[in-house]
Amino acid sequence: MKLKVAFLLSLVLGLFACANVKNAKADFGEFKVTSTDAISIAELVNIMDKSKTPYTTTLKAPLSAVCQNAGCWVQVAKPDGKPLTIRFKNHFTIPPSTPIGTESLIHGVAYWDTVSVKALRHYAEDAGKTMDEINKITQPEFKLNFEGDGIKLLTLEKGKNK
């Protein structure tokens, strides 16, 4: 009888915990992010392809990767399928367990810059790449960057990847 009660209690607590994670919303960073004037990643890429001037905005996009070591960066997929890495100002973090596909609002500044080999290898290591993959990174990259000062994680709708 005690075993049945313990099992049922564990089952109920487990379901409750899953429901809380699924429905959780969270804000992180210095900036209180709202959906007002949020743009898509495609809109940002279009704007930045036409200008090399830093651009402050709020992005609305699903996360395609989350730093598993500390939650210190996230990635969103650009229209060409390549990732845009978003580093967080003042090194604030989000939970590394944040699910891929979580819809998010991210406020910050987009800018063009050269990313060093050391930084690229560091990001690859954080992403769990193999040493062979990391060692293949031998050249810096001039690319679109984004420094976030706030992120709001929105509820991931079951069965949808917006």
N, C-alpha and C positions, 0 to 999 in steps of 0.2 A: 504494500500500500504506500509506504514512504517513497519507494522508487517511482511509482506512478505519479505521485504528487510532485516530486522533484523534477520528473520529466516534463510534466505539464507546465510547471512554473518556468522551467528553462525555455520551453517552446514559446510561451506567452512573452517572456522577456526578450527573447530573440526576435520575434515578430515586431514587438514594440520598438526595438532598437533599429531594425531595418526601416520601419515606417518613418522614424525620426530622421534618419539619414536621407531617405528619399524626399522628404518634404522640407528638409533644412534649407534655410536661406542664410547667407552670411555676408557680412561686409568686412573688408580688410583694407588697411592702409590709412593714409592721412586724409584723403579726399573722399567725401561722401558722394558716392556715385548714384546718379539717377538715369533713367532712360531718356530724359529730355535731350533731344538733338543727337541721339546715338546714331552712328553710321555703321554700315557693314564693312567687312574687311575688303570687299571688292571696291567699295567707294573710296576707302583709304588708299588702296594701291593706285587707283586712278588719279587721285589728288596728288600723291607723292611722285608718281611717274612724270607729272607735268611740272613739278617744283622741287627744288632741293632745299627749300626753306622748312625748318622745323614746324610741325603742325600739331596743335593741342586739340584733342578731341576725346570723345567717348566711343569705344567700339562695342558692338554687340556681336558676339561670336561664340560658337561652341569651342571648348578647350580640346585640342588634339594631343596635348602632352602636358604633364605636370612634373616638375623636378621631384624625383623620388627621394633625394637626400634630405631636402629641407623645405620644399615648397617655395623656393626662392625665385622661380621663374615658371612661366607657362608658355605654351605655344598655341597658336591658332593657324589653321590652314589658309593660305592665300589661294586665290582662284587658280593659279598654276599648280596647286598641290604642294608647293614648297611651304615649309613652316615659317611663320613670323614669331621669333622669340621675344617675349615680353619679360623684361627684367623689372624688378620692383625697386622704386626709389627708397633709399634708406634701409634697404634689405629687409623689409617686412615680408612675412611669409603667409602662405595659405596651407591648409592641411595637405600633405603629400598624398593622402588617400582620396583626394577629390577625384571623382570618376571622370574618365575621358568622355567627352560629349556633353559635359555640363555646360549649359548655356550661361554666358557671363556678360557682364557690362564692365568694361575696363577703361578707366580714364587715365590719360597721360599724354606724352609727347612722342610723335613719330619723327624720325630723323634718319638721314643717310650717314653712314660712318663705316670705317674699316674695322672689322672684328679680327683680332689677332689670332694666330694659330693656338696660342696658349688658352685663350678664352673659348675658342671653338672646341678644343680638346676637353676643356673643363665641362662644357655643356654636354658634350657627347658622353663623358663619364657619368655625369648626373643622370643622363637619360638611360643609362644601363647598357651602352654600346660595348662591344667586345674590344679587347686591346688591339686586335687586327684592324677594326674599323677606326679606332682612335688614332692609330699610327698612320693611317692613310691620309689624315688631315695634315697637309704640309704647306698650305698656302693661306694667307689671310684672305678675307672676303670683304669686298665693299658691298654693303647691302642695307636694306631697310631695317631699322631697329625701332623699338618702342620701349620707353621707360614709363611704367605705370606708377601712379601715385594713389590709386584706389581701385578695388575690384569688388564687384557684387556677384556672388555666385547665385544663380537662379535655379529654381527647381528643374530637374531633368525629368521631362515627361516620359513616362514608360512607353517604350516602343517607338519613340520619335528621336531623331537626331537632326535637329534644325540646322 
